[in-house]
Amino acid sequence: MGEHVVFLDRAVVPGELVRPEFQHVWDEYPDTPESLIVERLQMATIAITNHVPLKAEHLSVLPNLRLICVAGTGYDIVDIGACDRLGIPVSNVRDWCTTAVAEHVFALIFTLSRRLLQARDHVLAAAAHWSPAEFLFVGALPSQLEGSTIGLIGHGILGSRVAKIADVLGMKVLIAEHKRASHLRSGRTPFEDVLRRSDIVSIHCPLSEDTRDLIGNHELALMRPDAILINCARGPIVNCSALTNALIAGALGGAGLDTTNEETSSLVTQLRQLRLLNLILTPHIAWASKSSVAELADQLKTNMESFARGEPVRVVNSIGFRQPPGRDELDL
């Protein structure tokens, strides 16, 4: 019979997927509401998810499920504790979109620091009456990245790539120590000092209970009034209400967000309606490129095939694996 693979949110991966070479049944859905998760995974032995949450209450009633493949790097949408207890390994994909995300970070930085949205709107408003001689009336002069300071919150693969690009551009790089660290590691700068000293703060840490609302009213108040905040990590790391207030009050130079907090969708709607020229919202697309999607698909296939051989790779938890059900159980 082989494996039964169910992709809960196939629409997140554009293009074709090369399916695993072992014998299997494949079901996929563009997206899956939480009310249908258990129904769709009832016979699944392998589940693939990107943003559909798999909680303890789902997992506890899915006795056939033996592997969860996250179609991305962050796995906060899966209850890892429940997977440990149930013997379900969770695999993710790694170092697959590093270049794409780093390029997106700098696309946001360049757009905000060079005030491109303001310049575009100035030209559009002037219409036929615009002339190049009016360029000085766009507003404040753009900032120059060379010689400026970028502070990185998170210095894994993504943060390191951003640091490398920043170094080439002649920027000074500060790497933040953990917010509540008891000691300072070599090469790190105290968290609040990074906020105070940086012209640009870019977030590259995972979402956890320690990093939820990591940037709030207090942290934003520490930043320079002309500083730029970039978040291409996870939305809830930045308190959306605090950021909204800072932007409206003119207490922050600008913000570029590729992710926002779904729990504060009304505030996100407010941000959209304000149409602030120093705010850029993109729909979680920093990861997207032809190369990154191809790498994602290849790693998903490898993760499933390695597990089927009994040699799982890229597993984020350390557990004894749930065994396949016996014939009697399959017949129930």
N, C-alpha and C positions, 0 to 999 in steps of 0.2 A: 504493500500500500504506500510506503514511503511517508514523506512529511506532508503536512497540510499547512501551507504558508498563507497568511492573511496580511495584506498591506492595508492598514486602516485609513491612511491619508495619502494615497498615491499622487494626488494632484500637486503635492509639494515638490515632486521631482519631475521636471519637464523631460520630454524625450522618451526614448526607449530604454528599457532595462533588460540586460542580459540575465536570464533566469538561471538559477542553480542547476548544475548538471545531474544531481541525484534525482531519483524518482520522486515526484511530488504533485500535489494539487495546489493550484495558485488561485486565490481570490483577492481582488483588490477593489477598493472603494475610493472615490475622489476625496471624501472626508467622512468622518464618523462622529455623530453626536454621542455624548456620554451615555444616553439612554439605550444605545444600540451596541455598546462595546461588548458586553457579555454575550449577547446573541450572535454577533458576528465572529467571536472568537471561540464559540462553544466547542468546535471540533478542531481548532487550530493547534498545531504543535509548535509553530514558529509565528510570532507576531512581529510585524514591522510597524513602527510608529515614528512620527516626527514631532507632532505637537498634541496628539490625542493622549490624554492622561491615562495611565494604568495604575490604579490605586489598589490598596489592599482588598477592598470590598469586591473589586473586579477579579483580582488574581485568585482569591480564595475559592471561587466557584468555577475555576477553569482547570480541571484536573489533567487535561491533555497537554497543556501549554508547557513546553520544555525550553524555549529560548525566546528572548525578546531582543530584537535588533532595533536600535535607535538610528534613524536615518538622519544623523547629525552628530555633533560632538556633545552638546549639553544633554544630560539625562535626568534633569530635575523633574521631568514629567512622569518618571517611573518611581514607584515606591520601592527603593532599593532594600529597605529593611524587610519588607514583605517578601521580596524575591529571595533574600537570604534565607528566611525561615522556610520558604516553600521549595528551595533548591532550584530556582530558575536563574540561570546566568543571563546577564544583560550585557550586550556588546554595543559599542558605538563606532563611529568613524573618526579618524584622527588625522590631523595635518592635511586636510583635503581642500580647504578653502582659505588657507593662510594668506596667499598672495591676493586673492580677491577681496578679502576683508580689509587687509592693509591698504589696498588701493582705494577702497571705498572710504576708509577713514580719512585719507588725504584728499579725496574728492570733496568731502564735506569741509575739511579744514580750508582748502584753497577757496572754495565757494564763499565761505563765511569771512575769511580773513581778507580776501580781495574784494569783498562787498559786491559780488557779481549780481546778486538778486536786486540790490538797490540800483546798480548801474543799468541793468536790463529794464527795470520798471521806469527809470528816468527817461530812457530812450523811447519806450512805448508811450509814456504820458506826453512827451513832447511831440511825438508823431512827426508830421511833415516839417514842423518848426525846429526840430532838433538839429544841432550842428556840433561837430567835435569840439568847438571852442567852449561848450558848456560843461565839459567833463569835470571841472573843478567844483561845480555846484551840486554834485551828487550827494555830498555830505562829508563825513569825516574821511580823512585819507586812509587808504587800505594799510593793513599791517604787512610787514615783510617777515617771512618765516626765517630766513637766515639770521642767526643771532638771537632768535627768540627761544623760549624755554617751553618744552613739552613735558608734562608730568604723566607718567603711566601708572595706572592702578591695575596691577596684574602684569606679570612679566613672564608668562609662559611662551608658547610658540608664537601666538599672535602678537603679544606685547613685544616680544623680541624682534619680530619682523618690522613692526612699526618703528621701533627704536633704530633699526638699521637704516630705514629710509630717512628718518629724521636726521641721523648722523650725516648721511650723504648731502642733505639739504643745508647742513651747517647749523643745525639746531642743537641746543643743549638739552640733554635728556636726564630727567630725574625719575627714579624708580621708587615708588612709594612702599614703605614698610607697611605691614598689616596695621590696621587702624588701632587695635588694642594690644599690639605687640609689647612684650615685657622687655625685649632687648632689640638692638638695632643690628641687622645683618650687614656684612660688608657690601658696599655698593648700593645700599638703600638709604632713603631719606625719610625722616619721620612723616607720617601721613599728612598731618596738618600743615607741615612746612611745604610739602608739595603743592597743596592747594593754594597757599599764600604766594608762592614764588612762580607759579606756572602761568604762562600766557595761554596755554592750551592744556586741558586735562582730558585724557582719553582713557576710557574704561575698558579693561580686557580681563576681568576676573569672572569666575563662574558665579551663578546665583546659588546662595545657600542662606541659612538662617542668619549667618554672620554678615552676609553682604546685602541682605534685603534692606532697602532704605539706607544704604551706605552713604549716599549723598542726599542730605536733607537741608532744612533751613540753616542749621549751624554751619554745615560744610560750605554751602553756597555763599554764606556771608563772609567766609574766610577768603573766597576767591576775589581776584581783582575785578573791578566793575567792567573792565573791557576784555576779560578773559572769555575763552570759548570752551564749552563742555561738549565732548563727543562720547556717545554711548552706542557702540556696536556690539555690546555684550548681551545683557538681559535687561528688559525694561524695568522690573521692580527694584533693580539696584539703585535707581534714581527715584526719589520721591517726586511724583509728577506734580502734586499740588505745590510743593516748595519751588520746583522749577518754574511752573506757571507764574507764580507770584514774583519770582526774581526777574523773569523776562518782562512781565508787564510793568514792573517798577523801574526797569532800566538798570537793575543791579548786576546784570551779567551781559557781557558783550554779545553772546550768541550761543546757540546750541544746535548740534546736529545729532539726531536720534534715528537709528535704524530699528530700534525696538522701543515699545512703550508698555506701560503696565495696564493690562486688560482690566484689572480691578478698578481702575480709575478712568474708564473709557469716557465718562462725561467731561473730564478735564482735558483729555486728548481731543475731544470734539471742540471744546472751547479753544484750544490751541489752534486747531485748524481754522476756526471761524475768525480768529484774530488776524490771521494772515500776516504774522510778524515777519519782516524781512530778515531778521536775524535768527530765525528758526527754520531748520530744514527737517522734515519728517519723511523718511523713506520706509516702505512696507516690508521690513526684514529681508532685504535683498542683498545685503553686503556680501553674503556667501556666494552669490550667483555669478557664474561664468561658465563657458563651455567646458573649460578644463576641470573646474571644480566639480561640476555635475558628473562628468565622466569618472572622476576619481571616487566620488560618493557611490556611484553605481557599482564600480569594481569592488570597493571595500564591502559593500553590503553582500554581494555575491560570495566573496571570500569568507566573510564571517559565517554565513550559513553553511557553506561547504566544509569549512574547518570544523564546525560544530558537529556536522553529520558524520565526519570521520573520527569523532571523539577527541579532537585536538583544537578546542575553541581558542580563538584569538580575540584580542581587543576587548576582553571581558573586564567590566568595571567593578564587579564584586567578586569575592573569593568564597566559593561555596562548593558543596557536593551537588552534582547535577541530578535533577529529577530524571528518573529512568522512564523509558517509554512504557506505556501501558501494555499489559499482556493481551493476548487474543480475546480472552473472556471479557476483559474490560472494554476492548474496542467494540465488542458485539452488543454491549449494553445500550 
